[in-house]
Amino acid sequence: MSSKAWTARYFSDEGPELTESLPDPLLRAQCADAVLMIRPAAFDYNPETAVTNPMQQRPGVPGASGAQRSGTRRVPHLVNALRGEGISVCVADDTPQPPKPDAIFPNNWVSFHADGTVVLYPMHAANRRTERRRDVVDAAAEQAGFKITRVLDLSPHERDGRCLEGTGSLVLDHTNRVAYASVSPRTHPAVVDAWARELGYAPIVFRALDRAGAPVYHTNVLMCVGERFALVGTEAIAPDDRATVLKQLRASGREIVEIGYDEIEHFAGNMLELATWDEASATAACS
C-alpha cells in the first residue's frame, strides 16, 4: 500500500460542479501497488445479490457451475502472477461459517487510503455484511506495512436501507480527487455525499441502465480510471448524464475509451490498473 491509495456530489443549482485537473503528487498517485485478496471458502452463486445483479449466472445455466469451481482454483495463480510483476498481494482466508459466497470481492466492503484511512462500507445483501472482518483489515495492514490512522465506518447506513459498496460503487480518480458513482440499490447518493465529505473528493453521481432498463448494479462494471486512460460504458449512461461524465473524464487529460453493452456484459469495463515494480503498470480484470 505504501503511500498510494488502494482502491470516494457536490451540486450547485445548475448541476454537478466539474473540477479542473490537478498536479500528480505522490500521495495522489492513481495506481495502487498492493491489493487484498481472499481465499474463498464458499464461493458460489448468491441468490441475495442476484436480485440486483442480472449478470450473475444461476446454477443450472451452462457454464455456471464450472465458473464457480474455477473461482477458487484461480486465486493462487492470480496471486503468483501479480507478485511476479512486483505487486504486493495481501492474502486472507475466508471462514467457512457463515457461508460467504462473494467473499472474494473484499473491495466492496473495505478500502484503504493514502492518508491511513480505512473505510468500511454498508452492504445491500444481508449475507455479504458478514464479510466485514476487522481481523482481515489488520492482517492486510500488517502484510502491506500500512499504518491505520482512522477507521471510517459507514455500515450504520444499512439500518436506513442506504448502501455504498466500496470501489464497486465508486470509481476513483485519485489524481484529481474525483469519484464517479452510478446510482443503484447498492449505491445511495446520500452515502456518496458522506464519503466525499470525509475523504475530500468531488463526486460525479449519475444514472446508468442495462439493456432491460434496470440500474447497473456497480459503477465499476462500466467504468475504469487508469493513470493515462479512462474506459467508460457510455451506451449505458443515461442521456441526461452522459455529457457530464464525459466532460469530467476529458478534463482529466486521459485518453477516453468508450465501450457499449456488448463489452459491458462481457465485463470489459470491470478492471483495475496496478503499479508494478518497474514503474510500469498491469491491468487486472476484476470480474
C-alpha positions as CSV (number, residue, x, y, z in Angstrom):
1,M,0.0,0.0,0.0
2,S,2.9,2.4,0.9
3,S,1.9,5.9,0.0
4,K,-0.6,5.0,-2.6
5,A,-4.4,4.7,-2.4
6,W,-5.9,1.3,-2.7
7,T,-8.8,1.4,-4.1
8,A,-15.0,8.5,-2.6
9,R,-21.8,15.3,-5.1
10,Y,-21.3,18.4,-4.9
11,F,-24.1,20.1,-6.7
12,S,-24.8,23.7,-7.5
13,D,-28.2,24.9,-8.6
14,E,-27.0,24.4,-12.2
15,G,-25.9,20.8,-11.8
16,P,-22.7,18.9,-10.9
17,E,-19.6,21.1,-10.4
18,L,-16.7,19.9,-12.6
19,T,-13.2,20.1,-11.2
20,E,-10.1,21.1,-13.0
21,S,-7.2,18.7,-13.5
22,L,-4.7,18.8,-10.6
23,P,-1.0,18.1,-10.4
24,D,0.0,14.5,-9.7
25,P,1.9,14.4,-6.4
26,L,2.9,11.0,-4.9
27,L,0.1,11.0,-2.4
28,R,-2.4,11.2,-5.2
29,A,-0.9,8.5,-7.4
30,Q,-3.6,6.8,-9.4
31,C,-2.4,3.2,-9.4
32,A,-2.1,1.0,-6.3
33,D,0.9,-1.2,-5.8
34,A,-0.8,-3.5,-3.4
35,V,-4.0,-5.5,-3.4
36,L,-6.1,-7.6,-0.9
37,M,-7.3,-11.0,-2.0
38,I,-9.4,-13.5,-0.1
39,R,-9.1,-17.3,-0.4
40,P,-12.8,-18.3,-0.6
41,A,-14.3,-21.0,1.5
42,A,-17.8,-21.0,-0.1
43,F,-17.6,-19.2,-3.5
44,D,-20.9,-19.8,-5.2
45,Y,-24.0,-18.2,-6.8
46,N,-25.6,-15.8,-4.4
47,P,-29.4,-15.5,-4.7
48,E,-29.4,-12.4,-2.5
49,T,-27.1,-10.4,-4.7
50,A,-28.6,-11.8,-7.9
51,V,-31.7,-9.8,-7.2
52,T,-29.8,-6.6,-8.3
53,N,-27.2,-8.3,-10.5
54,P,-28.7,-10.0,-13.6
55,M,-25.2,-10.7,-14.9
56,Q,-24.8,-13.4,-12.2
57,Q,-25.3,-16.9,-13.6
58,R,-27.9,-19.1,-11.9
59,P,-27.0,-22.7,-11.1
60,G,-28.0,-25.0,-14.0
61,V,-27.1,-22.5,-16.7
62,P,-24.5,-24.0,-19.0
63,G,-21.1,-22.9,-17.8
64,A,-22.2,-21.5,-14.4
65,S,-21.0,-24.3,-12.1
66,G,-17.7,-24.6,-13.8
67,A,-17.1,-20.9,-13.3
68,Q,-17.9,-21.2,-9.6
69,R,-15.5,-24.1,-9.1
70,S,-12.7,-22.3,-11.1
71,G,-13.0,-19.2,-8.9
72,T,-11.4,-21.0,-6.0
73,R,-8.7,-22.6,-8.1
74,R,-7.7,-19.3,-9.8
75,V,-6.9,-17.3,-6.7
76,P,-3.3,-18.8,-6.1
77,H,-2.5,-18.5,-9.7
78,L,-3.5,-14.8,-9.8
79,V,-1.6,-14.1,-6.5
80,N,1.6,-15.6,-8.1
81,A,1.1,-13.7,-11.3
82,L,0.7,-10.4,-9.6
83,R,3.6,-11.0,-7.2
84,G,5.7,-11.9,-10.2
85,E,5.1,-8.3,-11.5
86,G,6.2,-6.8,-8.2
87,I,2.8,-6.1,-6.9
88,S,2.3,-6.7,-3.2
89,V,-0.6,-9.1,-2.6
90,C,-2.1,-9.4,0.9
91,V,-3.9,-12.7,1.3
92,A,-6.5,-13.6,3.9
93,D,-8.6,-16.7,4.3
94,D,-12.4,-16.7,4.3
95,T,-14.1,-18.5,7.2
96,P,-16.4,-21.5,6.4
97,Q,-19.2,-20.2,8.7
98,P,-21.3,-18.4,7.9
99,P,-21.0,-19.1,4.2
100,K,-20.0,-16.0,2.3
101,P,-20.4,-16.8,-1.5
102,D,-19.0,-13.3,-2.5
103,A,-16.1,-13.2,-0.1
104,I,-13.6,-12.9,-3.0
105,F,-14.7,-9.3,-3.5
106,P,-13.4,-7.5,-0.4
107,N,-13.2,-4.2,-2.3
108,N,-17.0,-3.9,-1.8
109,W,-16.7,-3.7,2.0
110,V,-13.3,-2.1,2.7
111,S,-10.9,0.4,1.1
112,F,-7.5,1.7,2.3
113,H,-6.4,5.2,1.5
114,A,-3.2,7.1,1.3
115,D,-3.7,9.1,4.5
116,G,-4.1,6.0,6.6
117,T,-7.9,5.9,6.5
118,V,-9.7,2.6,6.3
119,V,-13.4,2.8,5.2
120,L,-16.0,0.1,6.0
121,Y,-19.0,0.1,3.7
122,P,-22.7,-0.6,4.0
123,M,-23.7,-3.6,2.0
124,H,-27.0,-4.3,0.2
125,A,-27.3,-8.1,0.7
126,A,-27.5,-9.2,4.3
127,N,-25.3,-12.3,3.7
128,R,-22.5,-10.0,2.5
129,R,-22.4,-8.0,5.7
130,T,-20.7,-10.9,7.5
131,E,-17.7,-10.4,5.2
132,R,-16.7,-7.3,7.2
133,R,-14.0,-8.6,9.5
134,R,-11.5,-6.5,11.5
135,D,-9.0,-9.3,11.6
136,V,-8.8,-9.2,7.7
137,V,-8.2,-5.4,7.9
138,D,-5.5,-5.8,10.5
139,A,-3.8,-8.7,8.6
140,A,-3.8,-6.8,5.4
141,A,-2.4,-3.7,7.0
142,E,0.4,-5.8,8.7
143,Q,1.3,-7.6,5.5
144,A,1.5,-4.3,3.5
145,G,3.1,-2.2,6.1
146,F,0.1,0.1,6.1
147,K,-0.4,2.4,9.1
148,I,-4.1,2.8,10.0
149,T,-4.8,6.3,11.3
150,R,-8.6,6.2,11.4
151,V,-11.5,3.9,10.5
152,L,-14.5,5.5,8.9
153,D,-17.4,3.1,9.4
154,L,-20.3,3.8,7.1
155,S,-22.1,0.5,7.8
156,P,-24.7,2.1,10.1
157,H,-26.3,3.4,6.9
158,E,-27.6,-0.2,6.4
159,R,-30.2,0.4,9.1
160,D,-31.8,3.0,6.9
161,G,-31.5,0.9,3.7
162,R,-28.7,3.1,2.3
163,C,-25.7,1.3,0.7
164,L,-22.4,2.1,-0.8
165,E,-20.4,-1.0,-1.9
166,G,-16.8,0.3,-1.8
167,T,-14.9,0.5,-5.1
168,G,-17.7,-1.4,-6.8
169,S,-20.0,1.6,-6.2
170,L,-17.2,4.2,-6.6
171,V,-14.7,4.5,-9.4
172,L,-12.0,6.9,-8.2
173,D,-9.7,9.4,-10.0
174,H,-7.2,9.8,-7.1
175,T,-5.1,12.2,-9.1
176,N,-7.9,14.8,-9.4
177,R,-9.9,13.8,-6.3
178,V,-13.0,12.9,-8.3
179,A,-15.4,10.0,-7.5
180,Y,-17.8,8.6,-10.1
181,A,-20.9,6.8,-8.8
182,S,-23.8,5.3,-10.7
183,V,-27.0,5.3,-8.6
184,S,-28.4,1.8,-7.9
185,P,-29.9,-0.1,-4.9
186,R,-26.2,-0.7,-3.9
187,T,-25.1,3.0,-4.4
188,H,-27.1,5.6,-2.5
189,P,-26.4,9.3,-3.3
190,A,-26.5,10.3,0.4
191,V,-23.8,7.8,1.4
192,V,-21.7,9.0,-1.6
193,D,-22.1,12.6,-0.2
194,A,-20.9,11.4,3.2
195,W,-17.9,9.6,1.8
196,A,-16.9,12.6,-0.3
197,R,-17.1,15.0,2.6
198,E,-14.9,12.7,4.8
199,L,-12.3,11.9,2.1
200,G,-12.2,15.2,0.1
201,Y,-13.4,14.0,-3.3
202,A,-15.8,15.7,-5.7
203,P,-18.4,13.2,-6.7
204,I,-20.0,12.8,-10.1
205,V,-23.2,11.0,-9.5
206,F,-25.1,9.7,-12.5
207,R,-27.6,7.1,-13.7
208,A,-26.7,4.0,-15.8
209,L,-29.1,1.4,-17.0
210,D,-28.7,-2.1,-18.5
211,R,-30.5,-3.2,-21.7
212,A,-33.6,-4.1,-19.7
213,G,-33.7,-0.6,-18.2
214,A,-32.6,-1.7,-14.7
215,P,-29.8,0.2,-12.9
216,V,-26.4,-1.2,-13.5
217,Y,-25.6,-2.7,-10.1
218,H,-22.0,-1.4,-9.7
219,T,-20.2,1.6,-11.2
220,N,-17.0,-0.4,-11.8
221,V,-18.9,-2.7,-14.2
222,L,-19.0,0.1,-16.8
223,M,-16.0,2.3,-15.8
224,C,-12.3,2.2,-15.1
225,V,-9.9,5.1,-14.5
226,G,-6.3,4.4,-15.0
227,E,-3.2,6.6,-14.9
228,R,-3.4,7.7,-18.6
229,F,-6.7,6.3,-19.8
230,A,-10.3,6.1,-18.7
231,L,-12.7,3.4,-20.0
232,V,-16.4,4.1,-19.8
233,G,-19.6,2.4,-21.0
234,T,-21.2,5.5,-22.4
235,E,-24.1,3.5,-24.0
236,A,-25.4,2.5,-20.6
237,I,-25.2,6.0,-19.1
238,A,-28.5,7.9,-19.1
239,P,-28.5,10.5,-21.9
240,D,-29.1,13.4,-19.5
241,D,-25.9,12.4,-17.5
242,R,-23.6,11.3,-20.3
243,A,-22.2,14.7,-21.2
244,T,-21.4,15.5,-17.6
245,V,-19.4,12.2,-17.1
246,L,-17.5,12.6,-20.4
247,K,-16.7,16.3,-19.7
248,Q,-15.2,15.4,-16.4
249,L,-13.2,12.5,-17.8
250,R,-11.8,14.6,-20.6
251,A,-10.9,17.4,-18.1
252,S,-8.5,14.8,-16.5
253,G,-6.4,14.7,-19.7
254,R,-6.7,11.0,-20.1
255,E,-7.4,9.1,-23.3
256,I,-11.1,8.1,-23.3
257,V,-12.0,4.6,-24.4
258,E,-15.8,4.2,-24.9
259,I,-17.5,0.8,-24.8
260,G,-21.1,-0.4,-25.3
261,Y,-23.4,-3.0,-23.9
262,D,-21.7,-5.9,-25.6
263,E,-18.4,-5.1,-23.9
264,I,-20.0,-4.3,-20.5
265,E,-21.9,-7.7,-20.5
266,H,-18.5,-9.4,-21.0
267,F,-17.0,-7.4,-18.1
268,A,-14.7,-5.5,-20.3
269,G,-15.3,-2.4,-18.1
270,N,-14.5,-4.3,-14.9
271,M,-10.8,-3.8,-14.4
272,L,-8.1,-2.2,-12.2
273,E,-4.7,-0.8,-13.2
274,L,-1.9,-1.5,-10.8
275,A,1.6,-0.1,-10.4
276,T,4.4,-2.6,-10.9
277,W,8.0,-2.7,-9.5
278,D,9.5,-1.2,-12.7
279,E,7.0,1.8,-12.6
280,A,5.1,0.2,-15.5
281,S,1.5,-0.9,-15.0
282,A,-0.5,-4.1,-15.0
283,T,-4.2,-4.2,-15.7
284,A,-6.2,-6.9,-13.9
285,A,-9.7,-7.9,-14.8
286,C,-11.9,-7.8,-11.7
287,S,-15.0,-9.7,-12.7
